[in-house]
C-alpha cells in the first residue's frame, strides 16, 4: 500500500503487518506495521538508504506515528537525505554520534565530575573532609550540577554563588576554591581546557579584595568556662537531653565537633581511660589518642552502651547530629554570637598558654596538631600521652572550679 495522506496512514495502521511506502515525498520513506510485545501494534516510520561506506541498504528509525505525523516524517527523511547527498553523512552513524555526545555530556557535567573528584581523592582525606567537600560542592554549588563542564562560564559561577556572597561570604571562598579544584581536575582529564573559577585573572576581578585576616570561630573567654560548666551541670540534672553531656565532653577533651559526635564505643578504652580517634576521622589523617580525665569518664559511664555510637542520635542506628549541639549551645544556652563549639578548642589553647607551664608542643598535640618543623616531626615519634594526660586533668580541674567545695 502506498501512502500519501493522513487517512491512508490510519488505514495502514489497521491493516495486516507489513511495509508501506510513502508517495509524493522523499524516496525511501516507509511506514512499518508490526505486532507489539503485548499483542498490540507497533507502527513506526523508517528511512531506507544506501550506506556510503559499504554500499549496503540500511534503515534509520524516525519515530512512531504517535509522535511523528506524515508531514513531519517527510521533513525528517528529507533532512537525512540532504545530509547524505550533500555531505556523505551516514544518518545512522550521525545519530549514534549525537547519542554518544549526549552521554558524554551527561558524564562530564559539573556534578558528575565533582563526584568523581571526591571519589578519587577520598582515600587521602579524613571522613570529615570528605563530608565537608561534598557539602560545599553538592549543596552550595548545586546550581552548576547539571551543566556540561565546557559550557560553564565565570558568570555562571558568580550567579550560582550569589546567595553565599550575600549571606555567608566566608563560606563563599571555600566553595569557590573547591569549584576551581573541580575544573583543574577536569583539565587533568582533558575534559576542558580552561578554569573559569580560577582566582588570578578571573575571580579576583569579580570579588572585592579580602582585607585583614579570616574571621575566627567565636571563642568563649576561658575565665567564663567554670560558670558555663556549672550551667551545663544544672541542665544535665534537670533535662534528659544528650547535648549538654556531649558538649561538656567536647570541652574537656578539646576535640573537634565531628570527632565527638561520631564517636564509637570501640574507640574507647575504659581501663586505660583513652579515646582513640582513627586516622580517617581526623583532619590531619593521622590517629589521635585523647587521654580522658575522671569527669570525662563519668560522662561516658552514664551513656547507654546498647549501640555502636556513644552519642546515639534521634534516628535509630545514627549518631548524634552536629547541628543538635550547635542549636543547644546557641538556643538553649543562649550563647549565639558569644561562643561556638569549635571555639572551645581556642579557649582551651589560650588557657593552656596563659595559665600553665606546659610547653607549646604538648599543648598543640592535645589539639591533634602537628607541632614543629619537618625535622622535629621526623625525629619525634611519640605523642607525649603522659604529659597530655596531666594537661587535660589540669584543664578539667579548672573547668570544675565553681563546683569544688
C-alpha positions in Angstrom: 0.0 0.0 0.0 1.3 3.4 -1.0 0.6 6.2 1.5 0.2 9.9 0.5 -2.5 11.2 3.0 -3.2 11.0 6.7 -6.3 9.0 6.1 -4.2 6.3 4.3 -1.9 6.3 7.4 -4.8 5.5 9.6 -5.9 2.7 7.2 -2.4 1.2 7.1 -2.3 1.1 10.9 -5.4 -1.2 10.9 -4.1 -3.3 8.0 -2.1 -6.6 8.5 1.5 -6.2 9.5 3.7 -5.1 6.6 5.7 -2.3 4.9 4.0 0.7 3.3 5.9 3.1 1.1 5.2 6.8 1.2 4.3 8.5 -2.1 4.7 12.2 -3.0 7.7 12.8 -0.8 11.2 11.5 0.0 12.3 8.3 -1.7 13.0 5.6 0.9 10.4 6.7 3.5 8.3 3.8 4.8 5.6 3.1 7.4 6.3 -0.2 9.2 3.4 -2.0 10.9 4.3 -5.0 13.1 3.0 -6.9 16.1 3.9 -5.5 19.5 5.1 -7.5 22.5 1.8 -7.2 24.4 -0.3 -8.2 21.4 -0.8 -4.6 20.2 0.6 -2.9 17.1 4.0 -1.3 16.7 3.8 1.4 14.0 6.8 3.4 13.1 8.4 5.5 10.3 11.8 4.3 8.8 14.1 5.8 6.2 15.9 3.3 3.9 19.1 4.4 2.3 22.4 3.1 0.9 25.3 3.4 3.4 28.2 5.4 1.8 30.9 3.2 3.4 29.6 -0.2 2.4 27.1 0.3 -0.4 24.5 -1.8 1.6 20.9 -0.8 2.3 20.3 0.3 5.8 17.3 1.6 7.8 17.1 4.6 10.2 14.2 4.7 12.6 12.5 8.1 12.7 9.9 7.5 15.4 6.3 6.2 15.9 3.2 7.6 14.4 2.1 8.7 17.8 4.8 11.3 17.9 5.5 11.9 14.2 2.9 12.9 11.6 3.2 12.0 8.0 4.3 15.6 7.2 6.9 15.6 10.0 8.2 12.2 8.9 8.7 13.5 5.3 10.6 16.5 6.7 12.8 14.3 8.9 13.6 11.9 6.0 14.4 14.9 3.7 16.9 16.3 6.2 18.7 13.0 6.4 18.6 12.5 2.6 20.1 16.0 2.0 22.9 15.4 4.5 23.6 12.1 2.9 23.7 13.5 -0.7 25.5 16.8 0.2 28.0 15.7 2.9 28.1 12.0 2.5 26.9 11.8 6.2 25.6 8.4 7.2 22.3 9.1 9.1 22.7 6.1 11.4 26.3 7.0 12.3 25.3 10.6 12.8 22.5 9.5 15.2 25.0 7.4 17.1 27.4 10.3 17.4 24.7 12.6 18.7 23.7 9.9 21.3 27.3 9.4 22.3 27.8 13.1 22.6 24.7 13.3 24.8 26.0 10.5 27.0 29.5 12.1 27.2 28.0 15.4 28.2 26.0 13.7 30.9 29.2 12.2 32.2 31.0 15.5 32.0 28.6 17.7 33.8 29.9 19.6 36.7 28.0 17.4 39.2 29.4 14.2 37.7 32.9 15.5 37.7 32.6 16.8 41.2 31.5 13.4 42.4 34.5 11.8 40.5 36.9 14.3 42.1 35.7 13.4 45.5 35.8 9.7 44.9 39.3 9.7 43.5 40.7 11.9 46.4 38.6 10.5 49.3 41.3 7.9 50.2 43.7 10.7 51.1 41.1 12.7 53.1 39.6 12.2 56.5 35.9 11.3 56.7 35.2 14.8 58.0 36.9 16.4 55.0 35.0 14.2 52.5 31.8 15.2 54.2 32.6 18.9 54.0 33.9 18.9 50.4 30.7 17.0 49.4 28.6 19.6 51.2 30.4 22.5 49.6 30.1 21.1 46.0 26.8 19.3 46.1 24.7 21.8 48.2 26.3 25.2 47.7 27.2 24.7 44.1 24.1 22.7 43.2 23.1 25.3 40.5 26.1 24.1 38.4 25.5 20.4 38.8 23.6 19.7 35.5 25.7 22.0 33.3 28.3 20.5 30.9 31.7 21.4 32.3 32.7 23.0 29.0 29.7 25.3 28.9 30.1 26.9 32.4 31.4 30.5 32.4 32.6 32.8 35.1 29.2 34.5 35.0 27.5 31.1 35.7 29.7 30.6 38.8 29.2 34.1 40.1 25.4 33.7 39.7 25.3 30.3 41.3 27.3 31.5 44.4 25.4 34.8 44.8 23.3 33.6 47.8 26.6 32.9 49.6 28.0 36.2 48.7 25.0 38.0 50.3 24.6 35.8 53.4 27.7 33.7 54.0 30.8 35.4 52.4 33.3 33.2 54.3 31.6 30.1 53.0 31.7 31.6 49.5 35.6 31.5 49.5 35.6 27.8 50.5 33.0 26.9 47.8 34.9 28.9 45.1 38.1 27.1 46.0 36.5 23.7 45.6 34.8 24.6 42.4 38.1 25.7 41.0 39.6 22.4 42.0 36.9 20.5 40.1 37.8 22.5 36.9 41.5 21.7 37.5 40.6 18.0 37.9 38.6 18.2 34.6 41.6 19.8 32.9 43.8 17.0 34.2 41.4 14.5 32.5 41.5 16.7 29.3 37.7 17.2 29.5 38.0 21.0 29.4 40.8 23.5 28.6 40.1 26.4 30.9 39.2 27.1 34.5 36.5 29.8 34.8 36.7 29.7 38.6 40.5 30.3 38.9 41.3 33.3 41.1 44.2 35.0 39.3 43.0 36.9 36.3 39.4 35.9 36.7 37.6 35.8 40.0 39.9 38.3 41.6 38.3 40.8 39.3 34.8 39.8 40.2 35.0 39.9 44.0 36.4 42.5 46.4 39.8 42.1 48.0 39.7 40.4 51.4 41.1 42.8 53.9 42.7 41.5 57.0 42.7 38.0 58.4 39.9 35.5 58.1 37.4 35.7 61.0 38.0 33.0 63.5 35.4 30.9 65.3 34.0 32.9 68.2 35.6 31.6 71.4 34.4 31.9 75.0 37.0 33.6 77.2 38.5 30.9 79.4 37.6 32.9 82.5 33.9 32.2 81.8 34.3 28.5 81.4 33.8 27.4 85.0 30.5 29.3 85.2 29.5 27.8 81.9 30.3 24.3 83.1 28.2 24.9 86.2 25.3 25.8 84.0 25.8 22.7 81.9 25.7 20.5 85.0 22.5 22.2 86.1 20.9 21.5 82.8 22.1 17.9 82.9 20.4 17.4 86.3 17.1 18.8 85.0 17.0 17.7 81.4 17.2 14.4 79.7 18.8 15.9 76.5 22.0 14.3 75.3 23.6 17.6 74.0 24.7 19.1 77.4 26.6 15.9 78.2 28.3 15.8 74.7 29.2 19.5 74.9 30.9 19.1 78.3 32.8 16.0 76.9 33.8 18.0 73.9 35.0 20.9 76.1 37.0 18.5 78.4 38.7 16.7 75.5 39.3 19.8 73.3 38.2 17.7 70.3 36.5 18.8 67.1 32.7 18.5 66.9 32.6 15.6 64.5 35.3 13.7 66.4 32.9 13.7 69.4 29.5 13.2 67.7 30.8 10.3 65.5 32.5 8.6 68.5 32.1 4.8 68.7 32.4 2.6 71.8 35.1 0.6 70.2 37.3 3.7 70.2 37.1 3.9 74.0 39.4 2.0 76.3 37.9 2.4 79.7 40.7 0.6 81.5 43.3 2.9 80.1 41.0 5.9 80.1 41.8 6.6 76.5 39.8 7.7 73.5 41.5 6.8 70.2 40.2 8.6 67.1 41.1 6.7 63.9 43.0 8.4 61.1 40.1 8.5 58.7 38.1 10.7 61.2 41.0 13.1 61.9 41.5 16.3 59.9 45.3 15.5 59.6 44.6 11.9 58.6 46.6 10.6 61.5 45.4 8.6 64.5 45.0 10.7 67.6 44.9 9.4 71.2 42.9 11.5 73.7 43.5 11.0 77.4 40.3 11.1 79.3 40.0 12.8 82.7 37.9 11.5 85.5 34.9 13.7 84.7 35.0 12.6 81.0 34.9 9.0 82.2 32.0 9.8 84.5 30.1 11.3 81.5 30.7 8.2 79.4 29.7 5.9 82.3 26.1 7.3 82.3 25.7 6.8 78.5 23.8 3.6 77.3 26.1 1.0 75.7 23.4 -0.7 73.7 24.6 0.5 70.3 27.6 1.4 68.1 27.6 5.1 68.9 28.5 6.7 72.2 26.1 9.6 71.4 23.1 8.0 69.8 21.0 10.2 67.5 17.3 10.5 67.2 17.3 8.1 64.2 18.0 4.5 65.1 21.5 3.4 64.2 22.6 7.0 63.5 25.0 9.2 65.6 24.1 12.5 67.2 23.9 15.3 64.6 26.5 18.1 64.9 23.7 20.6 64.4 22.0 19.4 67.6 24.9 20.5 69.6 25.1 23.9 67.8 21.4 24.5 68.4 21.6 23.6 72.1 24.6 25.9 72.6 23.1 28.9 70.8 19.4 28.5 71.6 19.1 26.6 74.9 22.2 28.1 76.4 21.6 31.5 74.8 25.2 31.8 73.5 24.5 32.8 69.9 27.3 35.1 68.8 29.2 34.6 72.1 30.6 31.1 71.7 31.0 28.3 69.2 31.7 24.6 69.7 34.9 24.8 67.7 35.9 27.9 69.6 36.2 25.8 72.7 39.5 24.5 71.3 40.8 28.1 71.1 39.5 28.6 74.7 41.5 25.6 75.9 44.6 26.6 74.0 44.5 30.2 75.3 44.1 28.9 78.9 47.0 26.4 78.5 49.3 29.1 77.1 48.4 31.8 79.7 47.8 29.8 82.9 50.0 26.7 82.7 53.7 25.8 82.3 53.1 23.1 79.8 55.3 23.5 76.7 53.9 24.6 73.3 54.4 21.1 71.7 52.3 19.4 74.4 49.5 21.9 74.1 49.4 21.6 70.3 49.5 17.8 70.4 46.5 18.0 72.8 44.6 19.6 69.9 45.7 17.0 67.4 48.0 19.4 65.6 51.4 18.7 64.2 53.8 20.8 66.2 57.3 21.7 65.0 59.2 21.9 61.7 59.8 19.0 59.3 63.0 17.9 61.1 61.4 17.9 64.5 58.4 15.9 63.2 60.7 13.4 61.6 62.5 12.7 64.9 59.6 13.0 67.3 58.0 9.6 67.3 55.8 9.8 70.4 52.6 11.7 71.2 53.5 12.8 74.8 50.5 11.0 76.1 51.6 11.1 79.8 52.3 14.9 79.6 49.0 15.5 77.8 47.1 13.5 80.4 48.4 15.8 83.2 47.4 18.8 81.0 43.9 17.5 80.5 43.5 16.8 84.2 44.6 20.3 85.0 42.0 21.6 82.4 39.3 19.5 84.0 40.1 20.9 87.4 40.0 24.4 86.1 36.6 23.8 84.5 35.3 22.4 87.8 36.5 25.5 89.8 33.0 26.8 90.5 31.8 23.3 91.6 34.5 22.4 94.1 33.6 22.9 97.8 
